[in-house]
Amino acid sequence: MHELIFIGLGLNDENGISLQGLEETKTAESVFIELYTSILPDFSKKHIEAITNKNIEELKRADIEEKNAEKLIQAAKKGKTILLVPGDPLIATTHTAIRLEATKHKIPTRIIHAASIISASIGLSGLHNYKFGKTVTIPFPDNPSQTPYTTITQNKTLGLHTLCLLDIMTEQKEYLTINTALTILLNDEKKQKKNTTTPESLAIGIARAGSKNPIVEADAIKNLIKHDFGNPPHTIIFPGKLHFIEAESLTTFANAPKNLTEQNT
């Protein structure tokens, strides 16, 4: 049967794939992978090829975005085809575009989910997921945007938390760090002056969510910006109004100074 199945790999390595995803991959006729929409720090293509007994072809950004995923579509027309993706499928808009393209060619699609950076970051922070507002991506400094600052401001006005994803260019091995992102937002604060991301503002830096030893640190921006978070991927959360359980979670699990969490409750 011809079909295209999107299978998530989770957040750290090939072991994040579900048992269902593993079995589907073993029985596929064609298997592809893309590794440009996110980072899997400890991923081994050789290992996943060994456990699935499949040759896996890596697709670059150009193969998918510039060529309309032609290789995937042609393979799926002939038989069961898998696209392995970092994180949870369809979190990246790229994969939604591929699914739409497949549907135009009358190719059935399925999704097998895995861990997402969104749920993992929120879980590690100890904040309540239903108190998050709009998520935003902070771009590299050479592609400036006021959207992150505006989004954080709007969410804070409503008492909501903001999850900030940080821009990456995996093929160029360039990754926006927590430290650089905070510097960008401090500069935005100087211009906008809405008391959103001041040096005293509470923020949470998360590195390598999904790995065995993720880093979760909460502090005032002026202190957090000096912290060494190590290798990517990095994520930032700006809390809105904290429930007392959230405040306790930040002091217990993220080393947040108690005076800062009390100011935000």
C-alpha positions as CSV (number, residue, x, y, z in Angstrom):
1,M,0.0,0.0,0.0
2,H,1.3,3.4,-0.9
3,E,1.4,5.9,2.0
4,L,3.5,8.5,3.7
5,I,4.1,8.1,7.5
6,F,5.6,10.9,9.6
7,I,7.4,9.4,12.6
8,G,8.8,11.5,15.5
9,L,12.3,10.7,16.9
10,G,11.9,12.7,20.1
11,L,14.4,15.2,21.5
12,N,17.8,13.7,22.0
13,D,18.7,10.6,20.0
14,E,17.2,7.7,17.9
15,N,16.0,6.0,21.1
16,G,13.2,8.6,21.4
17,I,11.3,6.8,18.6
18,S,8.2,4.9,19.9
19,L,7.9,1.2,19.6
20,Q,5.1,1.8,17.1
21,G,7.3,4.0,15.0
22,L,10.1,1.5,15.1
23,E,7.9,-1.3,13.9
24,E,6.5,0.8,11.1
25,T,10.0,1.8,10.0
26,K,11.1,-1.9,9.9
27,T,8.3,-2.7,7.4
28,A,8.6,0.3,5.1
29,E,9.8,0.2,1.6
30,S,11.5,3.6,1.7
31,V,12.9,5.5,4.7
32,F,14.0,9.1,4.8
33,I,15.1,11.4,7.5
34,E,15.4,15.2,7.9
35,L,17.7,16.7,10.5
36,Y,17.5,20.4,9.8
37,T,14.3,21.5,11.6
38,S,15.8,20.7,15.0
39,I,18.8,19.2,16.8
40,L,19.2,15.7,18.1
41,P,22.4,16.1,20.2
42,D,23.2,12.4,20.5
43,F,21.7,11.0,17.3
44,S,23.3,8.1,15.5
45,K,22.1,7.4,11.9
46,K,24.2,4.3,11.9
47,H,22.5,2.9,15.0
48,I,19.0,3.5,13.8
49,E,19.8,1.9,10.4
50,A,21.1,-1.1,12.3
51,I,18.0,-1.5,14.6
52,T,15.6,-1.0,11.7
53,N,17.7,-2.9,9.1
54,K,17.0,-0.1,6.6
55,N,19.1,2.3,4.5
56,I,18.0,5.7,5.5
57,E,18.4,8.6,3.1
58,E,18.8,12.1,4.6
59,L,16.9,14.9,3.0
60,K,18.4,18.4,3.1
61,R,16.3,21.6,3.4
62,A,16.5,22.1,-0.4
63,D,15.2,18.6,-1.0
64,I,12.0,19.4,0.9
65,E,11.4,23.2,0.7
66,E,12.7,24.0,-2.8
67,K,11.8,20.7,-4.5
68,N,8.4,20.2,-2.9
69,A,9.6,16.9,-1.3
70,E,9.7,15.3,-4.7
71,K,11.8,12.3,-3.6
72,L,9.3,11.6,-0.7
73,I,6.3,12.0,-2.9
74,Q,7.6,9.7,-5.7
75,A,8.6,7.0,-3.2
76,A,5.2,7.2,-1.4
77,K,3.5,6.7,-4.8
78,K,5.2,3.3,-5.0
79,G,4.9,2.0,-1.5
80,K,5.0,2.6,2.2
81,T,7.4,5.5,2.9
82,I,8.6,6.9,6.2
83,L,9.9,10.3,7.0
84,L,11.7,10.4,10.3
85,V,11.7,13.9,11.9
86,P,13.2,15.3,15.1
87,G,10.8,16.0,17.9
88,D,7.1,15.5,17.3
89,P,5.8,15.5,13.6
90,L,3.9,18.5,12.4
91,I,5.2,20.8,15.1
92,A,7.4,22.2,12.4
93,T,5.3,23.9,9.6
94,T,7.6,22.3,7.1
95,H,6.0,18.9,7.7
96,T,2.5,20.2,7.4
97,A,3.4,21.5,3.9
98,I,4.7,18.0,3.0
99,R,1.5,16.4,4.2
100,L,-0.6,18.8,2.1
101,E,1.6,18.1,-0.9
102,A,1.1,14.3,-0.4
103,T,-2.7,14.8,-0.1
104,K,-2.7,16.7,-3.5
105,H,-1.1,13.6,-5.0
106,K,-3.8,11.4,-3.3
107,I,-1.2,9.7,-1.0
108,P,-2.6,8.7,2.4
109,T,-0.7,10.0,5.4
110,R,-0.3,9.0,9.0
111,I,1.5,10.5,12.0
112,I,3.2,8.7,14.8
113,H,4.0,11.1,17.6
114,A,6.9,11.5,19.9
115,A,8.2,14.0,22.5
116,S,8.0,17.6,21.6
117,I,10.3,20.5,22.7
118,I,7.1,22.4,23.7
119,S,5.8,19.8,26.2
120,A,9.3,18.9,27.4
121,S,10.3,22.5,28.1
122,I,7.1,23.3,29.9
123,G,7.3,20.1,31.9
124,L,10.9,20.7,33.0
125,S,10.1,24.2,34.1
126,G,7.4,23.1,36.5
127,L,5.0,25.7,35.1
128,H,1.4,24.9,34.3
129,N,0.9,24.2,30.6
130,Y,-2.6,25.8,30.5
131,K,-1.1,29.1,31.6
132,F,1.0,29.6,28.5
133,G,0.2,32.1,25.8
134,K,1.4,32.3,22.3
135,T,4.8,30.6,21.5
136,V,7.4,32.6,19.6
137,T,10.7,32.0,17.9
138,I,13.6,34.4,18.5
139,P,15.6,34.8,15.2
140,F,19.3,35.5,14.8
141,P,20.5,39.0,15.3
142,D,21.1,39.5,11.6
143,N,17.4,39.0,11.0
144,P,15.9,41.2,13.7
145,S,12.2,41.1,14.6
146,Q,10.1,42.9,17.2
147,T,7.7,39.9,17.3
148,P,9.3,38.1,20.2
149,Y,9.3,41.2,22.5
150,T,5.8,42.1,21.5
151,T,4.6,38.5,22.1
152,I,6.2,38.3,25.5
153,T,4.7,41.7,26.4
154,Q,1.2,40.7,25.3
155,N,1.4,37.4,27.2
156,K,2.7,39.1,30.4
157,T,-0.2,41.6,30.2
158,L,-2.6,38.6,30.4
159,G,-0.6,37.0,33.2
160,L,0.5,34.2,30.8
161,H,3.9,32.5,30.3
162,T,5.8,32.7,27.0
163,L,7.8,29.8,25.5
164,C,10.6,31.1,23.2
165,L,12.1,28.8,20.7
166,L,15.6,29.8,19.5
167,D,16.5,30.0,15.8
168,I,18.8,27.3,14.3
169,M,20.5,26.6,11.0
170,T,21.6,23.0,11.5
171,E,23.2,22.7,8.0
172,Q,25.4,25.7,8.8
173,K,25.9,24.5,12.4
174,E,24.6,27.8,13.8
175,Y,22.4,27.9,16.9
176,L,21.1,30.8,18.7
177,T,22.0,30.5,22.4
178,I,20.1,31.6,25.5
179,N,22.7,34.2,26.2
180,T,22.5,35.8,22.8
181,A,18.7,35.7,22.8
182,L,18.6,37.5,26.2
183,T,21.0,40.1,24.9
184,I,18.7,40.8,22.0
185,L,15.7,41.1,24.3
186,L,17.6,43.5,26.6
187,N,18.3,45.7,23.7
188,D,14.6,45.6,22.6
189,E,13.7,46.6,26.2
190,K,15.9,49.7,25.9
191,K,14.0,50.7,22.8
192,Q,10.4,49.7,23.8
193,K,10.6,50.4,27.6
194,K,7.5,48.4,28.4
195,N,9.2,46.7,31.5
196,T,9.0,43.3,29.7
197,T,12.6,42.0,29.6
198,T,14.5,44.2,32.0
199,P,17.8,43.1,33.6
200,E,15.6,42.3,36.7
201,S,13.0,40.3,34.9
202,L,12.7,36.6,35.7
203,A,13.5,34.1,32.9
204,I,14.1,30.4,32.6
205,G,16.8,28.9,30.5
206,I,16.5,25.3,29.4
207,A,19.2,23.4,27.5
208,R,19.1,19.9,25.9
209,A,15.6,19.0,27.0
210,G,15.0,15.3,26.6
211,S,18.6,14.4,27.3
212,K,19.8,12.5,30.4
213,N,21.1,15.7,32.0
214,P,19.1,18.8,30.9
215,I,19.9,22.2,32.3
216,V,17.1,24.2,33.8
217,E,18.0,27.6,35.4
218,A,15.7,30.4,36.5
219,D,17.0,33.8,37.5
220,A,17.0,37.5,36.7
221,I,18.1,38.1,33.1
222,K,21.2,40.0,34.3
223,N,22.4,36.8,36.1
224,L,21.0,34.2,33.6
225,I,22.8,35.9,30.7
226,K,26.1,35.0,32.4
227,H,25.3,31.3,32.8
228,D,27.0,28.6,30.8
229,F,24.3,26.5,29.3
230,G,26.6,24.3,27.2
231,N,25.6,22.8,23.8
232,P,22.3,23.4,22.0
233,P,19.4,23.1,21.7
234,H,18.4,26.0,24.0
235,T,15.0,27.3,25.0
236,I,13.8,30.2,27.1
237,I,10.6,30.7,29.1
238,F,9.4,34.1,30.4
239,P,6.9,33.5,33.3
240,G,3.8,35.5,33.7
241,K,1.9,35.5,37.0
242,L,3.0,32.4,39.0
243,H,0.7,30.1,41.0
244,F,2.4,29.2,44.3
245,I,3.1,25.7,43.1
246,E,4.8,27.1,40.0
247,A,6.9,29.4,42.2
248,E,7.9,26.5,44.5
249,S,8.8,24.4,41.4
250,L,11.1,27.1,40.0
251,T,12.9,27.4,43.3
252,T,13.2,23.6,43.8
253,F,13.9,22.5,40.2
254,A,15.4,25.5,38.6
255,N,17.3,27.2,41.4
256,A,15.2,30.4,41.2
257,P,15.8,33.0,43.9
258,K,12.8,33.0,46.2
259,N,12.5,36.8,46.2
260,L,12.1,36.7,42.4
261,T,9.4,34.1,42.4
262,E,7.5,35.9,45.2
263,Q,7.5,39.1,43.1
264,N,5.8,37.2,40.3
265,T,3.1,35.5,42.3
